[in-house]
Amino acid sequence: MRRIVYQTQALRALRALPVGTAARIRGKIEQYAEAPASLAANVRKLQGRDGYRLRIGDYRVIFDEDGAVLDILDIGHRSRIYD
């Protein structure tokens, strides 16, 4: 399993979400860290910048992968995350 590192912006965004939504997002991040192939259809490389996005319903997780480390950069609603 990869080690998950949350950046400050991602932690702030996660704390601002409703408890159920935050738990669902954390669960999907952990699932991806353990078995990336299980969520491969929901992961895309970002265009115009480094990193990837994980789609979880109406929310997006922006992250970067570096071998055994999954670096969570930001979390937000799909209408605002790419601004």
MDAnalysis code that builds the backbone (N, CA, C; Angstrom):
import MDAnalysis as mda
import numpy as np

u = mda.Universe.empty(249, n_residues=83, atom_resindex=np.repeat(np.arange(83), 3), trajectory=True)
u.add_TopologyAttr("name", ["N", "CA", "C"] * 83)
u.add_TopologyAttr("resid", np.arange(1, 84))
u.add_TopologyAttr("resname", ["MET", "ARG", "ARG", "ILE", "VAL", "TYR", "GLN", "THR", "GLN", "ALA", "LEU", "ARG", "ALA", "LEU", "ARG", "ALA", "LEU", "PRO", "VAL", "GLY", "THR", "ALA", "ALA", "ARG", "ILE", "ARG", "GLY", "LYS", "ILE", "GLU", "GLN", "TYR", "ALA", "GLU", "ALA", "PRO", "ALA", "SER", "LEU", "ALA", "ALA", "ASN", "VAL", "ARG", "LYS", "LEU", "GLN", "GLY", "ARG", "ASP", "GLY", "TYR", "ARG", "LEU", "ARG", "ILE", "GLY", "ASP", "TYR", "ARG", "VAL", "ILE", "PHE", "ASP", "GLU", "ASP", "GLY", "ALA", "VAL", "LEU", "ASP", "ILE", "LEU", "ASP", "ILE", "GLY", "HIS", "ARG", "SER", "ARG", "ILE", "TYR", "ASP"])
u.atoms.positions = np.array([
    [0.841, -1.185, 0.000],
    [0.000, 0.000, 0.000],
    [0.888, 1.251, 0.000],
    [0.476, 2.234, -0.748],
    [1.209, 3.498, -0.794],
    [0.930, 4.323, 0.462],
    [1.890, 5.155, 0.801],
    [1.709, 6.078, 1.919],
    [0.943, 7.293, 1.397],
    [-0.053, 7.750, 2.153],
    [-0.876, 8.891, 1.759],
    [-0.410, 10.116, 2.537],
    [-0.097, 11.193, 1.810],
    [0.323, 12.454, 2.423],
    [-0.673, 13.527, 2.000],
    [-1.342, 14.140, 2.983],
    [-2.299, 15.214, 2.711],
    [-1.604, 16.562, 2.864],
    [-1.676, 17.396, 1.833],
    [-1.162, 18.757, 1.923],
    [-2.158, 19.611, 2.713],
    [-1.711, 20.752, 3.207],
    [-2.531, 21.621, 4.051],
    [-3.847, 21.996, 3.376],
    [-3.802, 22.368, 2.111],
    [-5.017, 22.765, 1.391],
    [-6.020, 21.619, 1.334],
    [-5.555, 20.415, 1.114],
    [-6.443, 19.254, 1.053],
    [-7.075, 18.982, 2.410],
    [-6.308, 19.102, 3.485],
    [-6.859, 18.893, 4.829],
    [-7.916, 19.931, 5.165],
    [-7.661, 21.189, 4.809],
    [-8.661, 22.248, 5.041],
    [-9.951, 21.948, 4.294],
    [-9.816, 21.563, 3.048],
    [-10.987, 21.269, 2.225],
    [-11.752, 20.073, 2.777],
    [-11.050, 19.061, 3.226],
    [-11.680, 17.862, 3.771],
    [-12.440, 18.185, 5.053],
    [-11.869, 19.015, 5.910],
    [-12.537, 19.402, 7.161],
    [-13.787, 20.239, 6.907],
    [-13.819, 20.973, 5.805],
    [-14.956, 21.835, 5.496],
    [-16.149, 21.059, 4.937],
    [-15.935, 19.826, 4.528],
    [-17.003, 19.017, 3.940],
    [-17.866, 18.384, 5.023],
    [-19.120, 18.025, 4.681],
    [-19.945, 17.266, 5.627],
    [-19.244, 15.960, 6.004],
    [-19.476, 15.505, 7.223],
    [-18.769, 14.338, 7.758],
    [-18.914, 13.115, 6.856],
    [-20.111, 12.836, 6.379],
    [-20.336, 11.665, 5.526],
    [-19.587, 11.749, 4.211],
    [-19.587, 12.920, 3.615],
    [-18.878, 13.126, 2.352],
    [-17.372, 12.985, 2.552],
    [-16.859, 13.572, 3.626],
    [-15.425, 13.482, 3.913],
    [-15.006, 12.031, 4.142],
    [-15.835, 11.276, 4.854],
    [-15.517, 9.863, 5.112],
    [-15.504, 9.070, 3.815],
    [-16.456, 9.352, 2.936],
    [-16.517, 8.662, 1.643],
    [-15.269, 8.962, 0.814],
    [-14.856, 10.220, 0.794],
    [-13.674, 10.621, 0.032],
    [-12.419, 9.977, 0.611],
    [-12.274, 10.003, 1.934],
    [-11.108, 9.358, 2.564],
    [-11.066, 7.866, 2.241],
    [-12.240, 7.229, 2.251],
    [-12.304, 5.801, 1.929],
    [-11.854, 5.507, 0.510],
    [-12.265, 6.346, -0.432],
    [-11.868, 6.149, -1.834],
    [-10.376, 6.412, -2.032],
    [-9.841, 7.404, -1.327],
    [-8.403, 7.669, -1.415],
    [-7.629, 6.464, -0.895],
    [-8.060, 5.914, 0.233],
    [-7.402, 4.730, 0.793],
    [-7.533, 3.531, -0.144],
    [-8.709, 3.389, -0.766],
    [-8.919, 2.294, -1.719],
    [-7.965, 2.436, -2.901],
    [-7.812, 3.654, -3.419],
    [-6.906, 3.879, -4.543],
    [-5.451, 3.623, -4.143],
    [-5.080, 4.024, -2.935],
    [-3.704, 3.808, -2.468],
    [-3.396, 2.324, -2.351],
    [-4.392, 1.541, -1.975],
    [-4.196, 0.105, -1.789],
    [-4.260, -0.666, -3.105],
    [-5.218, -0.306, -3.960],
    [-5.416, -1.032, -5.222],
    [-5.786, -0.043, -6.328],
    [-4.809, 0.600, -6.956],
    [-5.087, 1.618, -7.976],
    [-5.962, 1.130, -9.130],
    [-5.844, -0.123, -9.489],
    [-6.624, -0.641, -10.616],
    [-8.119, -0.624, -10.331],
    [-8.507, -0.669, -9.062],
    [-9.928, -0.710, -8.716],
    [-10.647, 0.592, -9.054],
    [-9.932, 1.703, -9.125],
    [-10.540, 2.996, -9.447],
    [-9.926, 3.630, -10.690],
    [-9.267, 2.838, -11.505],
    [-8.556, 3.363, -12.677],
    [-9.474, 4.127, -13.627],
    [-10.736, 3.730, -13.734],
    [-11.670, 4.410, -14.634],
    [-11.996, 5.821, -14.150],
    [-11.782, 6.103, -12.878],
    [-12.102, 7.412, -12.309],
    [-10.884, 8.315, -12.156],
    [-9.743, 7.903, -12.681],
    [-8.509, 8.689, -12.570],
    [-8.095, 9.161, -13.955],
    [-7.774, 10.443, -14.045],
    [-7.305, 11.020, -15.306],
    [-6.112, 11.930, -15.022],
    [-5.196, 12.003, -15.978],
    [-4.079, 12.946, -15.881],
    [-4.628, 14.339, -16.144],
    [-4.161, 15.314, -15.374],
    [-4.595, 16.690, -15.563],
    [-3.959, 17.276, -16.815],
    [-4.698, 18.114, -17.503],
    [-4.172, 18.779, -18.689],
    [-3.675, 20.165, -18.299],
    [-2.513, 20.524, -18.766],
    [-1.976, 21.851, -18.517],
    [-1.233, 21.997, -17.206],
    [-1.191, 20.964, -16.404],
    [-0.415, 20.996, -15.160],
    [-0.109, 19.574, -14.718],
    [0.796, 19.446, -13.787],
    [1.182, 18.126, -13.296],
    [0.108, 17.564, -12.378],
    [0.036, 16.263, -12.316],
    [-0.852, 15.604, -11.373],
    [-1.999, 14.873, -12.035],
    [-2.844, 14.332, -11.180],
    [-3.989, 13.532, -11.596],
    [-5.209, 13.972, -10.819],
    [-6.385, 13.544, -11.288],
    [-7.604, 13.786, -10.541],
    [-8.333, 12.469, -10.358],
    [-8.931, 12.323, -9.192],
    [-9.758, 11.168, -8.868],
    [-11.179, 11.667, -8.733],
    [-12.099, 11.096, -9.507],
    [-13.499, 11.504, -9.474],
    [-14.234, 10.673, -8.431],
    [-14.909, 11.374, -7.508],
    [-15.725, 10.722, -6.487],
    [-17.055, 11.453, -6.471],
    [-17.999, 11.001, -7.274],
    [-19.288, 11.685, -7.389],
    [-19.079, 13.085, -7.939],
    [-19.588, 14.099, -7.220],
    [-19.434, 15.491, -7.638],
    [-18.137, 16.115, -7.134],
    [-17.320, 15.337, -6.473],
    [-16.072, 15.846, -5.900],
    [-14.865, 15.318, -6.657],
    [-13.780, 16.095, -6.600],
    [-12.541, 15.714, -7.254],
    [-11.398, 15.803, -6.252],
    [-10.503, 14.846, -6.341],
    [-9.290, 14.843, -5.529],
    [-8.130, 15.052, -6.490],
    [-7.366, 16.112, -6.283],
    [-6.195, 16.399, -7.101],
    [-4.990, 15.827, -6.362],
    [-4.227, 14.987, -7.046],
    [-3.111, 14.326, -6.379],
    [-1.955, 14.110, -7.334],
    [-0.831, 13.737, -6.748],
    [0.361, 13.398, -7.508],
    [0.890, 12.078, -6.965],
    [1.464, 11.268, -7.827],
    [2.018, 9.978, -7.430],
    [3.532, 10.015, -7.584],
    [4.214, 9.520, -6.578],
    [5.669, 9.427, -6.642],
    [6.073, 8.100, -6.019],
    [6.025, 7.060, -6.816],
    [6.383, 5.730, -6.327],
    [5.463, 5.251, -5.225],
    [5.978, 5.192, -4.011],
    [5.211, 4.667, -2.881],
    [4.449, 5.748, -2.129],
    [4.430, 6.982, -2.653],
    [3.759, 8.088, -1.966],
    [2.638, 8.639, -2.837],
    [1.463, 8.778, -2.244],
    [0.309, 9.398, -2.885],
    [0.130, 10.755, -2.213],
    [0.426, 11.830, -2.923],
    [0.419, 13.185, -2.375],
    [-0.905, 13.858, -2.732],
    [-1.789, 14.025, -1.751],
    [-3.104, 14.630, -1.971],
    [-2.933, 16.142, -1.903],
    [-3.156, 16.825, -3.026],
    [-2.908, 18.258, -3.123],
    [-4.130, 19.095, -2.787],
    [-5.308, 18.693, -3.268],
    [-6.523, 19.476, -3.035],
    [-7.746, 18.588, -3.215],
    [-8.834, 18.991, -2.591],
    [-10.107, 18.281, -2.672],
    [-11.183, 19.338, -2.810],
    [-12.138, 19.123, -3.712],
    [-13.207, 20.104, -3.845],
    [-14.300, 19.657, -4.783],
    [-15.365, 20.467, -4.821],
    [-16.483, 20.209, -5.715],
    [-16.025, 20.414, -7.149],
    [-16.580, 19.654, -8.048],
    [-16.129, 19.702, -9.444],
    [-16.287, 21.075, -10.077],
    [-17.225, 21.893, -9.573],
    [-17.439, 23.213, -10.164],
    [-16.369, 24.223, -9.755],
    [-15.599, 23.918, -8.689],
    [-14.627, 24.892, -8.189],
    [-13.191, 24.387, -8.105],
    [-12.965, 23.129, -8.240],
    [-11.641, 22.565, -7.969],
    [-10.585, 22.983, -8.997],
    [-10.977, 23.261, -10.216],
    [-9.998, 23.562, -11.267],
    [-9.688, 25.049, -11.402],
    [-10.289, 25.890, -10.578],
    [-10.060, 27.347, -10.655],
    [-8.664, 27.718, -10.254],
])
